[in-house]
Amino acid sequence: MIHLIIVSHHPDIARGIAALAAQMSAAPETIHTAAGIDDADNPVGTDAVRIMQAILDADNPDGILILVDLGSAILASRSADRWLGNPPRQTRP
């Protein structure tokens, strides 16, 4: 079963989308989030290291689908994927 990673600039948005998706999923454990940054005063942003960890957590032979909210989330997701040694892939904005 394909795992889903929700990458958002805001942790609350990612958690909300993940909770909604879990309600519709037969396997909610396949839904992961990677959102926000470690700054208590301004938690909005994306962190490629956090995304990389979500990719490692979601690793499975069926594949991973990464959903993003804004352009820099795409860049951070691509960086995380490349740091893990994966070849560049076709993406759609």
DRENPA-3360 file (N, C-alpha, C; in nm, 2 decimals, always signed):
BEGIN
1 = MIHLIIVS = +0.08/-0.12/+0.00/+0.00/+0.00/+0.00/+0.09/+0.12/+0.00 ~ +0.06/+0.22/-0.09/+0.13/+0.34/-0.10/+0.12/+0.43/+0.03 ~ +0.23/+0.48/+0.08/+0.22/+0.57/+0.19/+0.21/+0.72/+0.14 ~ +0.14/+0.80/+0.22/+0.12/+0.94/+0.19/+0.20/+1.03/+0.28 ~ +0.27/+1.13/+0.23/+0.34/+1.23/+0.31/+0.28/+1.36/+0.28 ~ +0.22/+1.43/+0.38/+0.17/+1.56/+0.36/+0.27/+1.66/+0.41 ~ +0.32/+1.74/+0.31/+0.42/+1.85/+0.34/+0.35/+1.98/+0.33 ~ +0.34/+2.05/+0.44/+0.28/+2.18/+0.45/+0.37/+2.28/+0.52;
9 = HHPDIARG = +0.35/+2.41/+0.50/+0.42/+2.51/+0.57/+0.37/+2.53/+0.71 ~ +0.25/+2.48/+0.74/+0.20/+2.50/+0.88/+0.16/+2.37/+0.94 ~ +0.21/+2.33/+1.05/+0.18/+2.20/+1.12/+0.04/+2.18/+1.14 ~ -0.04/+2.28/+1.17/-0.19/+2.26/+1.20/-0.26/+2.22/+1.07 ~ -0.22/+2.27/+0.96/-0.28/+2.24/+0.83/-0.25/+2.09/+0.80 ~ -0.12/+2.05/+0.81/-0.08/+1.91/+0.79/-0.16/+1.81/+0.88 ~ -0.16/+1.85/+1.00/-0.23/+1.76/+1.10/-0.38/+1.75/+1.06 ~ -0.44/+1.86/+1.02/-0.59/+1.85/+0.99/-0.61/+1.77/+0.86;
17 = IAALAAQM = -0.53/+1.79/+0.76/-0.54/+1.71/+0.64/-0.52/+1.56/+0.67 ~ -0.42/+1.53/+0.75/-0.39/+1.40/+0.78/-0.50/+1.33/+0.86 ~ -0.56/+1.41/+0.95/-0.68/+1.35/+1.03/-0.80/+1.33/+0.93 ~ -0.82/+1.42/+0.84/-0.93/+1.39/+0.74/-0.90/+1.27/+0.66 ~ -0.78/+1.26/+0.61/-0.74/+1.15/+0.52/-0.75/+1.02/+0.60 ~ -0.71/+1.02/+0.73/-0.72/+0.90/+0.81/-0.86/+0.85/+0.83 ~ -0.96/+0.94/+0.83/-1.10/+0.91/+0.84/-1.15/+0.83/+0.71 ~ -1.08/+0.85/+0.60/-1.12/+0.79/+0.48/-1.03/+0.67/+0.44;
25 = SAAPETIH = -0.93/+0.64/+0.52/-0.83/+0.54/+0.49/-0.86/+0.41/+0.56 ~ -0.83/+0.30/+0.49/-0.84/+0.17/+0.56/-0.71/+0.14/+0.64 ~ -0.61/+0.22/+0.61/-0.48/+0.21/+0.68/-0.42/+0.34/+0.72 ~ -0.48/+0.41/+0.82/-0.43/+0.54/+0.86/-0.29/+0.55/+0.90 ~ -0.23/+0.44/+0.93/-0.08/+0.44/+0.97/+0.01/+0.47/+0.85 ~ -0.05/+0.47/+0.73/+0.02/+0.50/+0.61/+0.03/+0.65/+0.58 ~ -0.03/+0.73/+0.66/-0.04/+0.87/+0.64/+0.06/+0.94/+0.73 ~ +0.16/+1.02/+0.68/+0.26/+1.09/+0.75/+0.26/+1.24/+0.72;
33 = TAAGIDDA = +0.32/+1.31/+0.81/+0.32/+1.46/+0.79/+0.47/+1.51/+0.81 ~ +0.50/+1.61/+0.74/+0.63/+1.68/+0.76/+0.59/+1.83/+0.74 ~ +0.58/+1.90/+0.85/+0.53/+2.04/+0.83/+0.60/+2.13/+0.93 ~ +0.61/+2.26/+0.89/+0.66/+2.36/+0.98/+0.81/+2.35/+1.01 ~ +0.86/+2.44/+1.09/+1.00/+2.45/+1.12/+1.01/+2.46/+1.27 ~ +1.13/+2.43/+1.32/+1.16/+2.44/+1.47/+1.19/+2.58/+1.51 ~ +1.08/+2.66/+1.51/+1.09/+2.80/+1.56/+0.96/+2.84/+1.63 ~ +0.96/+2.83/+1.76/+0.84/+2.85/+1.84/+0.77/+2.99/+1.80;
41 = DNPVGTDA = +0.85/+3.09/+1.77/+0.79/+3.22/+1.74/+0.73/+3.23/+1.60 ~ +0.78/+3.15/+1.51/+0.74/+3.15/+1.37/+0.75/+3.01/+1.31 ~ +0.65/+2.92/+1.34/+0.66/+2.78/+1.30/+0.63/+2.76/+1.15 ~ +0.60/+2.86/+1.08/+0.56/+2.84/+0.94/+0.68/+2.83/+0.85 ~ +0.69/+2.72/+0.77/+0.79/+2.70/+0.68/+0.81/+2.55/+0.65 ~ +0.91/+2.51/+0.57/+0.93/+2.37/+0.54/+1.08/+2.34/+0.58 ~ +1.10/+2.21/+0.62/+1.23/+2.17/+0.66/+1.26/+2.04/+0.59 ~ +1.36/+2.05/+0.50/+1.40/+1.93/+0.42/+1.44/+1.81/+0.50;
49 = VRIMQAIL = +1.51/+1.84/+0.62/+1.55/+1.73/+0.71/+1.43/+1.66/+0.76 ~ +1.33/+1.74/+0.80/+1.20/+1.68/+0.85/+1.13/+1.60/+0.75 ~ +1.13/+1.64/+0.62/+1.07/+1.57/+0.51/+1.15/+1.44/+0.49 ~ +1.29/+1.45/+0.49/+1.37/+1.33/+0.47/+1.33/+1.23/+0.58 ~ +1.32/+1.27/+0.70/+1.28/+1.17/+0.81/+1.14/+1.11/+0.78 ~ +1.05/+1.19/+0.73/+0.92/+1.13/+0.70/+0.93/+1.03/+0.58 ~ +1.02/+1.06/+0.49/+1.04/+0.96/+0.38/+1.09/+0.83/+0.43 ~ +1.19/+0.84/+0.52/+1.25/+0.72/+0.59/+1.14/+0.65/+0.67;
57 = DADNPDGI = +1.06/+0.72/+0.74/+0.95/+0.66/+0.82/+0.85/+0.59/+0.73 ~ +0.82/+0.65/+0.62/+0.72/+0.59/+0.53/+0.77/+0.49/+0.43 ~ +0.90/+0.46/+0.43/+0.96/+0.37/+0.33/+0.89/+0.24/+0.32 ~ +0.85/+0.20/+0.20/+0.79/+0.07/+0.18/+0.80/+0.04/+0.03 ~ +0.79/-0.09/-0.01/+0.81/-0.13/-0.15/+0.71/-0.08/-0.24 ~ +0.59/-0.04/-0.20/+0.48/+0.00/-0.29/+0.50/+0.15/-0.33 ~ +0.57/+0.22/-0.26/+0.60/+0.36/-0.30/+0.54/+0.46/-0.20 ~ +0.57/+0.59/-0.23/+0.54/+0.70/-0.14/+0.48/+0.81/-0.23;
65 = LILVDLGS = +0.37/+0.88/-0.19/+0.32/+0.99/-0.26/+0.34/+1.11/-0.17 ~ +0.40/+1.22/-0.22/+0.42/+1.34/-0.14/+0.33/+1.45/-0.19 ~ +0.25/+1.50/-0.10/+0.16/+1.61/-0.14/+0.21/+1.74/-0.07 ~ +0.22/+1.84/-0.15/+0.28/+1.97/-0.10/+0.18/+2.08/-0.11 ~ +0.20/+2.19/-0.03/+0.11/+2.30/-0.04/+0.16/+2.42/-0.12 ~ +0.29/+2.45/-0.11/+0.34/+2.57/-0.19/+0.47/+2.53/-0.25 ~ +0.52/+2.62/-0.34/+0.64/+2.59/-0.42/+0.76/+2.55/-0.34 ~ +0.79/+2.62/-0.23/+0.91/+2.58/-0.16/+0.90/+2.45/-0.09;
73 = AILASRSA = +0.78/+2.40/-0.07/+0.77/+2.26/-0.02/+0.81/+2.16/-0.13 ~ +0.79/+2.19/-0.25/+0.84/+2.11/-0.36/+0.99/+2.10/-0.36 ~ +1.05/+2.22/-0.35/+1.20/+2.22/-0.35/+1.26/+2.15/-0.23 ~ +1.20/+2.17/-0.11/+1.25/+2.10/+0.01/+1.23/+1.95/-0.01 ~ +1.12/+1.90/-0.06/+1.09/+1.76/-0.08/+1.19/+1.70/-0.18 ~ +1.22/+1.77/-0.29/+1.32/+1.73/-0.39/+1.45/+1.71/-0.32 ~ +1.49/+1.81/-0.24/+1.62/+1.81/-0.17/+1.63/+1.69/-0.08 ~ +1.52/+1.66/+0.00/+1.52/+1.55/+0.09/+1.54/+1.42/+0.01;
81 = DRWLGNPP = +1.47/+1.41/-0.10/+1.47/+1.28/-0.18/+1.61/+1.26/-0.23 ~ +1.67/+1.37/-0.28/+1.81/+1.36/-0.34/+1.91/+1.33/-0.23 ~ +1.89/+1.38/-0.11/+1.99/+1.35/+0.00/+1.98/+1.20/+0.04 ~ +1.87/+1.14/+0.01/+1.85/+1.00/+0.04/+1.91/+0.91/-0.08 ~ +1.96/+0.98/-0.18/+2.03/+0.91/-0.29/+1.93/+0.87/-0.40 ~ +1.81/+0.92/-0.40/+1.71/+0.89/-0.50/+1.73/+0.97/-0.62 ~ +1.71/+0.92/-0.74/+1.73/+1.00/-0.86/+1.62/+1.10/-0.88 ~ +1.64/+1.21/-0.95/+1.53/+1.31/-0.97/+1.42/+1.24/-1.04;
89 = RQTRP = +1.30/+1.29/-1.01/+1.17/+1.23/-1.06/+1.09/+1.34/-1.12 ~ +1.00/+1.30/-1.20/+0.90/+1.39/-1.26/+0.80/+1.43/-1.16 ~ +0.78/+1.56/-1.14/+0.68/+1.61/-1.05/+0.58/+1.70/-1.12 ~ +0.47/+1.72/-1.06/+0.37/+1.81/-1.11/+0.33/+1.91/-1.00 ~ +0.33/+2.04/-1.04/+0.30/+2.14/-0.94/+0.15/+2.14/-0.91;
% end
